[in-house]
Amino acid sequence: MKIDISNTSEKPIYQQLFEQISAQILMGEIDQGYNLPPIRQAAKELRVSIITIKKAWEELERKGLIYTITGKGCFVSELSSNDKLEKRNEMIRKQMIKDVSYYKSFGLTIDEIIKLLKEID
């Protein structure tokens, strides 16, 4: 599990953790059944608060990406390829809705947004 936290990002640290770990799970980089580090250990290693890690782990669990066994820890859920694809697309759709709304606030049309995206690629 690879985590890069940016203290200069507009995104809260728990959100950065959630996004990076969920992407690694959905891309198959973290295997099902993988035991995530305990909250205190992860907080110490990443030099963030326990509350931040707890919030990220709770969001991962809420999305069905991990599950908790009391006294044993948090583990990556068993997801089929189709489940991973559906969860990935759902997360991307939600982000795209926010992004498109932001771009439209500048008066851009969908065609202009698509044109700009193609220029980036």
Backbone as XML, in Angstrom:
<?xml version="1.0"?>
<chain id="A" units="angstrom">
  <residue number="1" name="MET">
    <atom name="N" x="0.850" y="-1.169" z="0.000"/>
    <atom name="CA" x="0.000" y="0.000" z="0.000"/>
    <atom name="C" x="0.897" y="1.235" z="0.000"/>
  </residue>
  <residue number="2" name="LYS">
    <atom name="N" x="0.711" y="2.081" z="-1.010"/>
    <atom name="CA" x="1.519" y="3.279" z="-1.149"/>
    <atom name="C" x="0.630" y="4.493" z="-0.940"/>
  </residue>
  <residue number="3" name="ILE">
    <atom name="N" x="1.039" y="5.368" z="-0.039"/>
    <atom name="CA" x="0.269" y="6.566" z="0.281"/>
    <atom name="C" x="1.172" y="7.797" z="0.162"/>
  </residue>
  <residue number="4" name="ASP">
    <atom name="N" x="0.704" y="8.794" z="-0.570"/>
    <atom name="CA" x="1.400" y="10.081" z="-0.678"/>
    <atom name="C" x="0.443" y="11.162" z="-0.180"/>
  </residue>
  <residue number="5" name="ILE">
    <atom name="N" x="0.772" y="11.745" z="0.954"/>
    <atom name="CA" x="-0.063" y="12.798" z="1.525"/>
    <atom name="C" x="0.526" y="14.148" z="1.149"/>
  </residue>
  <residue number="6" name="SER">
    <atom name="N" x="-0.345" y="15.029" z="0.689"/>
    <atom name="CA" x="0.066" y="16.394" z="0.373"/>
    <atom name="C" x="-0.553" y="17.344" z="1.392"/>
  </residue>
  <residue number="7" name="ASN">
    <atom name="N" x="0.300" y="18.026" z="2.120"/>
    <atom name="CA" x="-0.184" y="19.007" z="3.086"/>
    <atom name="C" x="-0.612" y="20.308" z="2.418"/>
  </residue>
  <residue number="8" name="THR">
    <atom name="N" x="-0.312" y="20.459" z="1.131"/>
    <atom name="CA" x="-0.693" y="21.666" z="0.411"/>
    <atom name="C" x="-1.962" y="21.465" z="-0.425"/>
  </residue>
  <residue number="9" name="SER">
    <atom name="N" x="-2.471" y="20.239" z="-0.454"/>
    <atom name="CA" x="-3.681" y="19.946" z="-1.214"/>
    <atom name="C" x="-4.899" y="20.584" z="-0.566"/>
  </residue>
  <residue number="10" name="GLU">
    <atom name="N" x="-5.867" y="20.950" z="-1.399"/>
    <atom name="CA" x="-7.125" y="21.476" z="-0.884"/>
    <atom name="C" x="-7.958" y="20.359" z="-0.252"/>
  </residue>
  <residue number="11" name="LYS">
    <atom name="N" x="-7.665" y="19.114" z="-0.630"/>
    <atom name="CA" x="-8.416" y="17.980" z="-0.095"/>
    <atom name="C" x="-7.942" y="17.649" z="1.311"/>
  </residue>
  <residue number="12" name="PRO">
    <atom name="N" x="-8.896" y="17.363" z="2.197"/>
    <atom name="CA" x="-8.500" y="16.930" z="3.539"/>
    <atom name="C" x="-7.680" y="15.642" z="3.464"/>
  </residue>
  <residue number="13" name="ILE">
    <atom name="N" x="-6.832" y="15.432" z="4.439"/>
    <atom name="CA" x="-5.951" y="14.261" z="4.437"/>
    <atom name="C" x="-6.748" y="12.966" z="4.438"/>
  </residue>
  <residue number="14" name="TYR">
    <atom name="N" x="-7.839" y="12.892" z="5.211"/>
    <atom name="CA" x="-8.628" y="11.655" z="5.224"/>
    <atom name="C" x="-9.157" y="11.345" z="3.830"/>
  </residue>
  <residue number="15" name="GLN">
    <atom name="N" x="-9.515" y="12.393" z="3.059"/>
    <atom name="CA" x="-10.028" y="12.202" z="1.701"/>
    <atom name="C" x="-8.915" y="11.705" z="0.781"/>
  </residue>
  <residue number="16" name="GLN">
    <atom name="N" x="-7.715" y="12.244" z="0.954"/>
    <atom name="CA" x="-6.575" y="11.774" z="0.169"/>
    <atom name="C" x="-6.319" y="10.295" z="0.444"/>
  </residue>
  <residue number="17" name="LEU">
    <atom name="N" x="-6.362" y="9.921" z="1.717"/>
    <atom name="CA" x="-6.167" y="8.513" z="2.093"/>
    <atom name="C" x="-7.241" y="7.639" z="1.471"/>
  </residue>
  <residue number="18" name="PHE">
    <atom name="N" x="-8.494" y="8.060" z="1.627"/>
    <atom name="CA" x="-9.604" y="7.294" z="1.076"/>
    <atom name="C" x="-9.447" y="7.103" z="-0.429"/>
  </residue>
  <residue number="19" name="GLU">
    <atom name="N" x="-9.171" y="8.184" z="-1.138"/>
    <atom name="CA" x="-9.069" y="8.107" z="-2.599"/>
    <atom name="C" x="-7.918" y="7.209" z="-3.046"/>
  </residue>
  <residue number="20" name="GLN">
    <atom name="N" x="-6.766" y="7.344" z="-2.405"/>
    <atom name="CA" x="-5.615" y="6.548" z="-2.811"/>
    <atom name="C" x="-5.813" y="5.064" z="-2.510"/>
  </residue>
  <residue number="21" name="ILE">
    <atom name="N" x="-6.329" y="4.762" z="-1.325"/>
    <atom name="CA" x="-6.521" y="3.357" z="-0.958"/>
    <atom name="C" x="-7.644" y="2.743" z="-1.786"/>
  </residue>
  <residue number="22" name="SER">
    <atom name="N" x="-8.735" y="3.476" z="-1.978"/>
    <atom name="CA" x="-9.834" y="2.920" z="-2.767"/>
    <atom name="C" x="-9.381" y="2.674" z="-4.207"/>
  </residue>
  <residue number="23" name="ALA">
    <atom name="N" x="-8.606" y="3.588" z="-4.772"/>
    <atom name="CA" x="-8.102" y="3.388" z="-6.137"/>
    <atom name="C" x="-7.223" y="2.145" z="-6.208"/>
  </residue>
  <residue number="24" name="GLN">
    <atom name="N" x="-6.363" y="1.945" z="-5.213"/>
    <atom name="CA" x="-5.490" y="0.772" z="-5.209"/>
    <atom name="C" x="-6.294" y="-0.523" z="-5.065"/>
  </residue>
  <residue number="25" name="ILE">
    <atom name="N" x="-7.349" y="-0.478" z="-4.276"/>
    <atom name="CA" x="-8.206" y="-1.662" z="-4.127"/>
    <atom name="C" x="-8.923" y="-1.944" z="-5.441"/>
  </residue>
  <residue number="26" name="LEU">
    <atom name="N" x="-9.524" y="-0.908" z="-6.022"/>
    <atom name="CA" x="-10.319" y="-1.092" z="-7.238"/>
    <atom name="C" x="-9.472" y="-1.427" z="-8.456"/>
  </residue>
  <residue number="27" name="MET">
    <atom name="N" x="-8.201" y="-1.053" z="-8.430"/>
    <atom name="CA" x="-7.304" y="-1.391" z="-9.543"/>
    <atom name="C" x="-6.609" y="-2.733" z="-9.311"/>
  </residue>
  <residue number="28" name="GLY">
    <atom name="N" x="-6.896" y="-3.377" z="-8.185"/>
    <atom name="CA" x="-6.308" y="-4.676" z="-7.900"/>
    <atom name="C" x="-4.891" y="-4.613" z="-7.374"/>
  </residue>
  <residue number="29" name="GLU">
    <atom name="N" x="-4.442" y="-3.436" z="-6.977"/>
    <atom name="CA" x="-3.086" y="-3.287" z="-6.444"/>
    <atom name="C" x="-2.998" y="-3.730" z="-4.987"/>
  </residue>
  <residue number="30" name="ILE">
    <atom name="N" x="-4.130" y="-3.712" z="-4.305"/>
    <atom name="CA" x="-4.217" y="-4.246" z="-2.945"/>
    <atom name="C" x="-5.179" y="-5.420" z="-3.012"/>
  </residue>
  <residue number="31" name="ASP">
    <atom name="N" x="-4.717" y="-6.590" z="-2.633"/>
    <atom name="CA" x="-5.502" y="-7.812" z="-2.762"/>
    <atom name="C" x="-6.611" y="-7.907" z="-1.727"/>
  </residue>
  <residue number="32" name="GLN">
    <atom name="N" x="-7.667" y="-8.627" z="-2.119"/>
    <atom name="CA" x="-8.746" y="-8.902" z="-1.166"/>
    <atom name="C" x="-8.184" y="-9.688" z="0.013"/>
  </residue>
  <residue number="33" name="GLY">
    <atom name="N" x="-8.701" y="-9.379" z="1.193"/>
    <atom name="CA" x="-8.221" y="-10.026" z="2.394"/>
    <atom name="C" x="-7.015" y="-9.346" z="3.016"/>
  </residue>
  <residue number="34" name="TYR">
    <atom name="N" x="-6.423" y="-8.381" z="2.305"/>
    <atom name="CA" x="-5.269" y="-7.657" z="2.842"/>
    <atom name="C" x="-5.670" y="-6.984" z="4.158"/>
  </residue>
  <residue number="35" name="ASN">
    <atom name="N" x="-4.826" y="-7.120" z="5.156"/>
    <atom name="CA" x="-5.075" y="-6.544" z="6.466"/>
    <atom name="C" x="-4.472" y="-5.138" z="6.511"/>
  </residue>
  <residue number="36" name="LEU">
    <atom name="N" x="-5.330" y="-4.111" z="6.541"/>
    <atom name="CA" x="-4.845" y="-2.742" z="6.652"/>
    <atom name="C" x="-4.148" y="-2.556" z="7.986"/>
  </residue>
  <residue number="37" name="PRO">
    <atom name="N" x="-3.189" y="-1.654" z="8.030"/>
    <atom name="CA" x="-2.508" y="-1.411" z="9.306"/>
    <atom name="C" x="-3.507" y="-0.903" z="10.353"/>
  </residue>
  <residue number="38" name="PRO">
    <atom name="N" x="-3.280" y="-1.254" z="11.609"/>
    <atom name="CA" x="-4.140" y="-0.724" z="12.668"/>
    <atom name="C" x="-4.124" y="0.812" z="12.632"/>
  </residue>
  <residue number="39" name="ILE">
    <atom name="N" x="-5.206" y="1.423" z="13.069"/>
    <atom name="CA" x="-5.359" y="2.875" z="13.008"/>
    <atom name="C" x="-4.188" y="3.596" z="13.670"/>
  </residue>
  <residue number="40" name="ARG">
    <atom name="N" x="-3.810" y="3.166" z="14.858"/>
    <atom name="CA" x="-2.715" y="3.846" z="15.572"/>
    <atom name="C" x="-1.392" y="3.722" z="14.820"/>
  </residue>
  <residue number="41" name="GLN">
    <atom name="N" x="-1.132" y="2.553" z="14.289"/>
    <atom name="CA" x="0.110" y="2.322" z="13.543"/>
    <atom name="C" x="0.139" y="3.185" z="12.276"/>
  </residue>
  <residue number="42" name="ALA">
    <atom name="N" x="-0.983" y="3.188" z="11.550"/>
    <atom name="CA" x="-1.051" y="3.979" z="10.313"/>
    <atom name="C" x="-0.870" y="5.471" z="10.620"/>
  </residue>
  <residue number="43" name="ALA">
    <atom name="N" x="-1.501" y="5.928" z="11.710"/>
    <atom name="CA" x="-1.377" y="7.336" z="12.099"/>
    <atom name="C" x="0.077" y="7.688" z="12.409"/>
  </residue>
  <residue number="44" name="LYS">
    <atom name="N" x="0.746" y="6.803" z="13.114"/>
    <atom name="CA" x="2.141" y="7.036" z="13.477"/>
    <atom name="C" x="3.030" y="7.050" z="12.229"/>
  </residue>
  <residue number="45" name="GLU">
    <atom name="N" x="2.860" y="6.059" z="11.356"/>
    <atom name="CA" x="3.684" y="5.960" z="10.154"/>
    <atom name="C" x="3.469" y="7.134" z="9.195"/>
  </residue>
  <residue number="46" name="LEU">
    <atom name="N" x="2.213" y="7.577" z="9.082"/>
    <atom name="CA" x="1.892" y="8.658" z="8.154"/>
    <atom name="C" x="1.979" y="10.043" z="8.800"/>
  </residue>
  <residue number="47" name="ARG">
    <atom name="N" x="2.200" y="10.038" z="10.123"/>
    <atom name="CA" x="2.313" y="11.284" z="10.881"/>
    <atom name="C" x="1.064" y="12.150" z="10.762"/>
  </residue>
  <residue number="48" name="VAL">
    <atom name="N" x="-0.069" y="11.485" z="10.961"/>
    <atom name="CA" x="-1.359" y="12.175" z="10.984"/>
    <atom name="C" x="-2.104" y="11.734" z="12.236"/>
  </residue>
  <residue number="49" name="SER">
    <atom name="N" x="-3.218" y="12.373" z="12.503"/>
    <atom name="CA" x="-3.959" y="12.031" z="13.716"/>
    <atom name="C" x="-4.711" y="10.708" z="13.554"/>
  </residue>
  <residue number="50" name="ILE">
    <atom name="N" x="-4.959" y="10.089" z="14.679"/>
    <atom name="CA" x="-5.744" y="8.855" z="14.715"/>
    <atom name="C" x="-7.135" y="9.112" z="14.136"/>
  </residue>
  <residue number="51" name="ILE">
    <atom name="N" x="-7.689" y="10.272" z="14.435"/>
    <atom name="CA" x="-9.029" y="10.627" z="13.947"/>
    <atom name="C" x="-9.054" y="10.655" z="12.415"/>
  </residue>
  <residue number="52" name="THR">
    <atom name="N" x="-7.984" y="11.144" z="11.812"/>
    <atom name="CA" x="-7.889" y="11.205" z="10.350"/>
    <atom name="C" x="-7.914" y="9.804" z="9.748"/>
  </residue>
  <residue number="53" name="ILE">
    <atom name="N" x="-7.126" y="8.906" z="10.303"/>
    <atom name="CA" x="-7.094" y="7.522" z="9.806"/>
    <atom name="C" x="-8.448" y="6.866" z="10.027"/>
  </residue>
  <residue number="54" name="LYS">
    <atom name="N" x="-9.008" y="7.043" z="11.209"/>
    <atom name="CA" x="-10.304" y="6.444" z="11.537"/>
    <atom name="C" x="-11.371" y="6.895" z="10.546"/>
  </residue>
  <residue number="55" name="LYS">
    <atom name="N" x="-11.365" y="8.179" z="10.205"/>
    <atom name="CA" x="-12.339" y="8.713" z="9.259"/>
    <atom name="C" x="-12.158" y="8.088" z="7.862"/>
  </residue>
  <residue number="56" name="ALA">
    <atom name="N" x="-10.912" y="7.928" z="7.436"/>
    <atom name="CA" x="-10.639" y="7.315" z="6.126"/>
    <atom name="C" x="-11.079" y="5.856" z="6.109"/>
  </residue>
  <residue number="57" name="TRP">
    <atom name="N" x="-10.739" y="5.104" z="7.180"/>
    <atom name="CA" x="-11.110" y="3.684" z="7.268"/>
    <atom name="C" x="-12.641" y="3.553" z="7.290"/>
  </residue>
  <residue number="58" name="GLU">
    <atom name="N" x="-13.320" y="4.451" z="8.024"/>
    <atom name="CA" x="-14.783" y="4.405" z="8.083"/>
    <atom name="C" x="-15.400" y="4.640" z="6.712"/>
  </residue>
  <residue number="59" name="GLU">
    <atom name="N" x="-14.835" y="5.567" z="5.944"/>
    <atom name="CA" x="-15.339" y="5.840" z="4.596"/>
    <atom name="C" x="-15.098" y="4.641" z="3.683"/>
  </residue>
  <residue number="60" name="LEU">
    <atom name="N" x="-13.945" y="4.003" z="3.801"/>
    <atom name="CA" x="-13.668" y="2.794" z="3.013"/>
    <atom name="C" x="-14.674" y="1.695" z="3.351"/>
  </residue>
  <residue number="61" name="GLU">
    <atom name="N" x="-15.004" y="1.579" z="4.627"/>
    <atom name="CA" x="-15.965" y="0.557" z="5.043"/>
    <atom name="C" x="-17.369" y="0.918" z="4.562"/>
  </residue>
  <residue number="62" name="ARG">
    <atom name="N" x="-17.732" y="2.181" z="4.648"/>
    <atom name="CA" x="-19.055" y="2.637" z="4.205"/>
    <atom name="C" x="-19.261" y="2.346" z="2.721"/>
  </residue>
  <residue number="63" name="LYS">
    <atom name="N" x="-18.181" y="2.439" z="1.961"/>
    <atom name="CA" x="-18.252" y="2.172" z="0.511"/>
    <atom name="C" x="-18.150" y="0.685" z="0.185"/>
  </residue>
  <residue number="64" name="GLY">
    <atom name="N" x="-17.977" y="-0.151" z="1.206"/>
    <atom name="CA" x="-17.914" y="-1.589" z="0.988"/>
    <atom name="C" x="-16.566" y="-2.097" z="0.509"/>
  </residue>
  <residue number="65" name="LEU">
    <atom name="N" x="-15.540" y="-1.271" z="0.634"/>
    <atom name="CA" x="-14.218" y="-1.670" z="0.154"/>
    <atom name="C" x="-13.425" y="-2.440" z="1.203"/>
  </residue>
  <residue number="66" name="ILE">
    <atom name="N" x="-13.742" y="-2.211" z="2.474"/>
    <atom name="CA" x="-13.100" y="-2.959" z="3.557"/>
    <atom name="C" x="-14.170" y="-3.373" z="4.556"/>
  </residue>
  <residue number="67" name="TYR">
    <atom name="N" x="-13.814" y="-4.299" z="5.423"/>
    <atom name="CA" x="-14.691" y="-4.709" z="6.517"/>
    <atom name="C" x="-13.841" y="-4.872" z="7.764"/>
  </residue>
  <residue number="68" name="THR">
    <atom name="N" x="-14.494" y="-4.777" z="8.911"/>
    <atom name="CA" x="-13.787" y="-4.844" z="10.187"/>
    <atom name="C" x="-14.188" y="-6.094" z="10.938"/>
  </residue>
  <residue number="69" name="ILE">
    <atom name="N" x="-13.204" y="-6.757" z="11.513"/>
    <atom name="CA" x="-13.443" y="-7.846" z="12.450"/>
    <atom name="C" x="-12.918" y="-7.354" z="13.786"/>
  </residue>
  <residue number="70" name="THR">
    <atom name="N" x="-13.849" y="-7.202" z="14.732"/>
    <atom name="CA" x="-13.475" y="-6.678" z="16.044"/>
    <atom name="C" x="-12.331" y="-7.488" z="16.646"/>
  </residue>
  <residue number="71" name="GLY">
    <atom name="N" x="-11.312" y="-6.773" z="17.076"/>
    <atom name="CA" x="-10.154" y="-7.400" z="17.696"/>
    <atom name="C" x="-9.129" y="-7.931" z="16.717"/>
  </residue>
  <residue number="72" name="LYS">
    <atom name="N" x="-9.452" y="-7.934" z="15.431"/>
    <atom name="CA" x="-8.520" y="-8.463" z="14.422"/>
    <atom name="C" x="-8.061" y="-7.401" z="13.436"/>
  </residue>
  <residue number="73" name="GLY">
    <atom name="N" x="-8.920" y="-6.442" z="13.132"/>
    <atom name="CA" x="-8.526" y="-5.378" z="12.221"/>
    <atom name="C" x="-9.458" y="-5.182" z="11.049"/>
  </residue>
  <residue number="74" name="CYS">
    <atom name="N" x="-8.969" y="-4.399" z="10.087"/>
    <atom name="CA" x="-9.727" y="-4.075" z="8.873"/>
    <atom name="C" x="-9.098" y="-4.801" z="7.686"/>
  </residue>
  <residue number="75" name="PHE">
    <atom name="N" x="-9.958" y="-5.380" z="6.867"/>
    <atom name="CA" x="-9.513" y="-6.197" z="5.750"/>
    <atom name="C" x="-10.183" y="-5.742" z="4.458"/>
  </residue>
  <residue number="76" name="VAL">
    <atom name="N" x="-9.480" y="-5.888" z="3.338"/>
    <atom name="CA" x="-10.032" y="-5.535" z="2.041"/>
    <atom name="C" x="-11.119" y="-6.549" z="1.684"/>
  </residue>
  <residue number="77" name="SER">
    <atom name="N" x="-12.260" y="-6.017" z="1.279"/>
    <atom name="CA" x="-13.416" y="-6.847" z="0.926"/>
    <atom name="C" x="-13.157" y="-7.677" z="-0.326"/>
  </residue>
  <residue number="78" name="GLU">
    <atom name="N" x="-13.868" y="-8.774" z="-0.408"/>
    <atom name="CA" x="-13.827" y="-9.624" z="-1.593"/>
    <atom name="C" x="-14.805" y="-9.040" z="-2.601"/>
  </residue>
  <residue number="79" name="LEU">
    <atom name="N" x="-14.282" y="-8.549" z="-3.709"/>
    <atom name="CA" x="-15.108" y="-7.914" z="-4.730"/>
    <atom name="C" x="-14.839" y="-8.573" z="-6.083"/>
  </residue>
  <residue number="80" name="SER">
    <atom name="N" x="-15.908" y="-8.835" z="-6.813"/>
    <atom name="CA" x="-15.739" y="-9.369" z="-8.160"/>
    <atom name="C" x="-15.228" y="-8.254" z="-9.072"/>
  </residue>
  <residue number="81" name="SER">
    <atom name="N" x="-14.759" y="-8.622" z="-10.232"/>
    <atom name="CA" x="-14.292" y="-7.623" z="-11.203"/>
    <atom name="C" x="-15.416" y="-6.657" z="-11.547"/>
  </residue>
  <residue number="82" name="ASN">
    <atom name="N" x="-16.622" y="-7.193" z="-11.667"/>
    <atom name="CA" x="-17.783" y="-6.363" z="-11.986"/>
    <atom name="C" x="-18.090" y="-5.390" z="-10.849"/>
  </residue>
  <residue number="83" name="ASP">
    <atom name="N" x="-18.018" y="-5.868" z="-9.593"/>
    <atom name="CA" x="-18.245" y="-4.998" z="-8.433"/>
    <atom name="C" x="-17.218" y="-3.871" z="-8.398"/>
  </residue>
  <residue number="84" name="LYS">
    <atom name="N" x="-15.964" y="-4.212" z="-8.670"/>
    <atom name="CA" x="-14.907" y="-3.200" z="-8.670"/>
    <atom name="C" x="-15.182" y="-2.148" z="-9.747"/>
  </residue>
  <residue number="85" name="LEU">
    <atom name="N" x="-15.579" y="-2.610" z="-10.925"/>
    <atom name="CA" x="-15.868" y="-1.703" z="-12.034"/>
    <atom name="C" x="-17.038" y="-0.783" z="-11.680"/>
  </residue>
  <residue number="86" name="GLU">
    <atom name="N" x="-18.090" y="-1.331" z="-11.103"/>
    <atom name="CA" x="-19.256" y="-0.529" z="-10.717"/>
    <atom name="C" x="-18.892" y="0.506" z="-9.656"/>
  </residue>
  <residue number="87" name="LYS">
    <atom name="N" x="-18.133" y="0.102" z="-8.651"/>
    <atom name="CA" x="-17.731" y="1.027" z="-7.590"/>
    <atom name="C" x="-16.821" y="2.115" z="-8.146"/>
  </residue>
  <residue number="88" name="ARG">
    <atom name="N" x="-15.903" y="1.726" z="-9.013"/>
    <atom name="CA" x="-15.000" y="2.698" z="-9.631"/>
    <atom name="C" x="-15.790" y="3.731" z="-10.424"/>
  </residue>
  <residue number="89" name="ASN">
    <atom name="N" x="-16.715" y="3.249" z="-11.265"/>
    <atom name="CA" x="-17.511" y="4.147" z="-12.097"/>
    <atom name="C" x="-18.391" y="5.067" z="-11.254"/>
  </residue>
  <residue number="90" name="GLU">
    <atom name="N" x="-18.939" y="4.545" z="-10.165"/>
    <atom name="CA" x="-19.761" y="5.359" z="-9.271"/>
    <atom name="C" x="-18.931" y="6.494" z="-8.663"/>
  </residue>
  <residue number="91" name="MET">
    <atom name="N" x="-17.738" y="6.179" z="-8.204"/>
    <atom name="CA" x="-16.866" y="7.198" z="-7.602"/>
    <atom name="C" x="-16.447" y="8.235" z="-8.641"/>
  </residue>
  <residue number="92" name="ILE">
    <atom name="N" x="-16.136" y="7.782" z="-9.832"/>
    <atom name="CA" x="-15.723" y="8.691" z="-10.899"/>
    <atom name="C" x="-16.879" y="9.601" z="-11.298"/>
  </residue>
  <residue number="93" name="ARG">
    <atom name="N" x="-18.086" y="9.030" z="-11.422"/>
    <atom name="CA" x="-19.262" y="9.824" z="-11.774"/>
    <atom name="C" x="-19.491" y="10.951" z="-10.765"/>
  </residue>
  <residue number="94" name="LYS">
    <atom name="N" x="-19.404" y="10.611" z="-9.472"/>
    <atom name="CA" x="-19.620" y="11.621" z="-8.428"/>
    <atom name="C" x="-18.600" y="12.746" z="-8.535"/>
  </residue>
  <residue number="95" name="GLN">
    <atom name="N" x="-17.348" y="12.399" z="-8.783"/>
    <atom name="CA" x="-16.306" y="13.421" z="-8.917"/>
    <atom name="C" x="-16.532" y="14.246" z="-10.174"/>
  </residue>
  <residue number="96" name="MET">
    <atom name="N" x="-16.922" y="13.592" z="-11.264"/>
    <atom name="CA" x="-17.144" y="14.302" z="-12.520"/>
    <atom name="C" x="-18.297" y="15.292" z="-12.398"/>
  </residue>
  <residue number="97" name="ILE">
    <atom name="N" x="-19.324" y="14.934" z="-11.647"/>
    <atom name="CA" x="-20.456" y="15.847" z="-11.440"/>
    <atom name="C" x="-19.962" y="17.120" z="-10.762"/>
  </residue>
  <residue number="98" name="LYS">
    <atom name="N" x="-19.124" y="16.955" z="-9.737"/>
    <atom name="CA" x="-18.570" y="18.124" z="-9.042"/>
    <atom name="C" x="-17.696" y="18.950" z="-9.991"/>
  </residue>
  <residue number="99" name="ASP">
    <atom name="N" x="-16.840" y="18.249" z="-10.739"/>
    <atom name="CA" x="-15.917" y="18.943" z="-11.641"/>
    <atom name="C" x="-16.666" y="19.688" z="-12.745"/>
  </residue>
  <residue number="100" name="VAL">
    <atom name="N" x="-17.636" y="19.041" z="-13.366"/>
    <atom name="CA" x="-18.382" y="19.669" z="-14.455"/>
    <atom name="C" x="-19.141" y="20.890" z="-13.935"/>
  </residue>
  <residue number="101" name="SER">
    <atom name="N" x="-19.698" y="20.772" z="-12.748"/>
    <atom name="CA" x="-20.401" y="21.912" z="-12.142"/>
    <atom name="C" x="-19.450" y="23.089" z="-11.964"/>
  </residue>
  <residue number="102" name="TYR">
    <atom name="N" x="-18.238" y="22.802" z="-11.510"/>
    <atom name="CA" x="-17.216" y="23.842" z="-11.340"/>
    <atom name="C" x="-16.895" y="24.506" z="-12.684"/>
  </residue>
  <residue number="103" name="TYR">
    <atom name="N" x="-16.672" y="23.694" z="-13.713"/>
    <atom name="CA" x="-16.327" y="24.243" z="-15.027"/>
    <atom name="C" x="-17.473" y="25.064" z="-15.608"/>
  </residue>
  <residue number="104" name="LYS">
    <atom name="N" x="-18.701" y="24.598" z="-15.387"/>
    <atom name="CA" x="-19.861" y="25.335" z="-15.881"/>
    <atom name="C" x="-20.000" y="26.685" z="-15.186"/>
  </residue>
  <residue number="105" name="SER">
    <atom name="N" x="-19.508" y="26.775" z="-13.949"/>
    <atom name="CA" x="-19.580" y="28.052" z="-13.235"/>
    <atom name="C" x="-18.721" y="29.112" z="-13.928"/>
  </residue>
  <residue number="106" name="PHE">
    <atom name="N" x="-17.786" y="28.680" z="-14.781"/>
    <atom name="CA" x="-16.977" y="29.590" z="-15.577"/>
    <atom name="C" x="-17.605" y="29.835" z="-16.945"/>
  </residue>
  <residue number="107" name="GLY">
    <atom name="N" x="-18.788" y="29.289" z="-17.148"/>
    <atom name="CA" x="-19.501" y="29.502" z="-18.397"/>
    <atom name="C" x="-19.145" y="28.528" z="-19.509"/>
  </residue>
  <residue number="108" name="LEU">
    <atom name="N" x="-18.399" y="27.484" z="-19.187"/>
    <atom name="CA" x="-18.019" y="26.516" z="-20.218"/>
    <atom name="C" x="-19.189" y="25.605" z="-20.563"/>
  </residue>
  <residue number="109" name="THR">
    <atom name="N" x="-19.268" y="25.238" z="-21.832"/>
    <atom name="CA" x="-20.245" y="24.237" z="-22.269"/>
    <atom name="C" x="-19.596" y="22.860" z="-22.172"/>
  </residue>
  <residue number="110" name="ILE">
    <atom name="N" x="-20.405" y="21.834" z="-22.267"/>
    <atom name="CA" x="-19.873" y="20.460" z="-22.253"/>
    <atom name="C" x="-18.877" y="20.271" z="-23.388"/>
  </residue>
  <residue number="111" name="ASP">
    <atom name="N" x="-19.185" y="20.796" z="-24.564"/>
    <atom name="CA" x="-18.265" y="20.664" z="-25.698"/>
    <atom name="C" x="-16.916" y="21.337" z="-25.412"/>
  </residue>
  <residue number="112" name="GLU">
    <atom name="N" x="-16.950" y="22.493" z="-24.761"/>
    <atom name="CA" x="-15.701" y="23.177" z="-24.417"/>
    <atom name="C" x="-14.916" y="22.390" z="-23.368"/>
  </residue>
  <residue number="113" name="ILE">
    <atom name="N" x="-15.622" y="21.802" z="-22.414"/>
    <atom name="CA" x="-14.971" y="20.975" z="-21.389"/>
    <atom name="C" x="-14.302" y="19.775" z="-22.040"/>
  </residue>
  <residue number="114" name="ILE">
    <atom name="N" x="-15.006" y="19.114" z="-22.940"/>
    <atom name="CA" x="-14.461" y="17.943" z="-23.643"/>
    <atom name="C" x="-13.234" y="18.345" z="-24.456"/>
  </residue>
  <residue number="115" name="LYS">
    <atom name="N" x="-13.308" y="19.490" z="-25.121"/>
    <atom name="CA" x="-12.172" y="19.976" z="-25.913"/>
    <atom name="C" x="-10.946" y="20.177" z="-25.016"/>
  </residue>
  <residue number="116" name="LEU">
    <atom name="N" x="-11.146" y="20.794" z="-23.858"/>
    <atom name="CA" x="-10.036" y="21.010" z="-22.932"/>
    <atom name="C" x="-9.476" y="19.677" z="-22.410"/>
  </residue>
  <residue number="117" name="LEU">
    <atom name="N" x="-10.349" y="18.728" z="-22.139"/>
    <atom name="CA" x="-9.891" y="17.408" z="-21.680"/>
    <atom name="C" x="-9.045" y="16.728" z="-22.750"/>
  </residue>
  <residue number="118" name="LYS">
    <atom name="N" x="-9.454" y="16.849" z="-23.986"/>
    <atom name="CA" x="-8.694" y="16.232" z="-25.079"/>
    <atom name="C" x="-7.318" y="16.880" z="-25.235"/>
  </residue>
  <residue number="119" name="GLU">
    <atom name="N" x="-7.235" y="18.175" z="-24.952"/>
    <atom name="CA" x="-5.951" y="18.872" z="-25.033"/>
    <atom name="C" x="-4.988" y="18.367" z="-23.953"/>
  </residue>
  <residue number="120" name="ILE">
    <atom name="N" x="-5.537" y="18.001" z="-22.798"/>
    <atom name="CA" x="-4.722" y="17.496" z="-21.702"/>
    <atom name="C" x="-4.164" y="16.131" z="-22.040"/>
  </residue>
  <residue number="121" name="ASP">
    <atom name="N" x="-4.983" y="15.307" z="-22.653"/>
    <atom name="CA" x="-4.595" y="13.933" z="-22.967"/>
    <atom name="C" x="-3.601" y="13.950" z="-24.086"/>
  </residue>
</chain>
